[in-house]
Amino acid sequence: MKPVTTLVTKILAAYDVEGLIASGAPEDEYIVEAEPITAFIINNRHKLSENLLADNIQYVFLRYLGSLIDYVDCIWIAKDIMRQLNEQGVM
């Protein structure tokens, strides 16, 4: 797994907006959603913003799980992803 994908997967698991981890799913349960989010981050790294990333997170969850997650949750997830990527020098 790519380092960015690993980071995104861990953050999605920490927020667990679908309650899958809390229900006993493995920590990498959100890998399917993390992969397109990671691709979006990499493809848009020069113009990425919290709002743009939050839009993508909401889209991915709707497309892959059929769930429209709260946009505020998407913003918090995006902020956390961007903060950690910046701390690691990836962005």
N, C-alpha and C positions, 0 to 999 in steps of 0.2 A: 504494500500500500504506500502511495506517495505521502511524504510528510504533511503536505497541505490537506490531503484527503483524511489522513489520520487525525489531524487537528480538528477539522470540520466535523468528523464523525464523533469525536469526543465531546465537542461542544453541543452538538445536537442531542447526544445521549444525556448530557448534563441537564439540558432544558427539558428533554423528554415531553414535548408538547402533546404527543399522542398517548402518553402513559404506558408505552410499550416496555420500557426498562423497569418501571415500577411493577409491571405485571409479570416480571420474571424473564423478559427477553434478554439475550446476551448484549454486552456493551457495544458490540459492533452492529446492532440492529439497524441503525440509520445509515449504513454504508451505501445503500441503494440511492438514498436522497443526497448523501454527501458527494458522490461522484459527479453529478451534473452541477452541483453548487460549486465544487472545486474547479470544474472546467470553466464555469462562468467567471470565477475569480481570476483564473489564469488568463482567459481571453480578454478580460476587461481591466486588467491590473493598472493600466495607465489612466483610466478614467473612473475607477471604482469609487463609489461613495456608499455610506451606510444605507441611504434610501434605495439606491440601485440594487444593492445586495439584498436588502429586505424584500424588495419586490420579487427578486429571483427566488428567494427562500419560500415566499408565499406561493409562487407559481409552482415550484417543484413539489411542495407538499400537496397542492391541489391536483397536480398531474399524476403523481405517483401513488398517493394514498386517498385521493378524492376528498381531502380535508382542507377546508378553508380555515387556516389557523389565524388567530388574532394578529393584526398587523403590528400591534405594540410588541407582541412576543417576537415577531420577525425583526423588528428594530433592535431589541435587546440582543438577540442572537447575532445579528449583523455587527453590532457594536463590539461584542465579545470576540467574534472572529477577526475583525479588523484590528482590534487591540492586540490580540495574541500574535497575529501575523506581523504586525509592526514591531512588537517586542522581540520576535525571532529574526527580524531583519528580512523577512520574505517580501514585504511590501515597501 
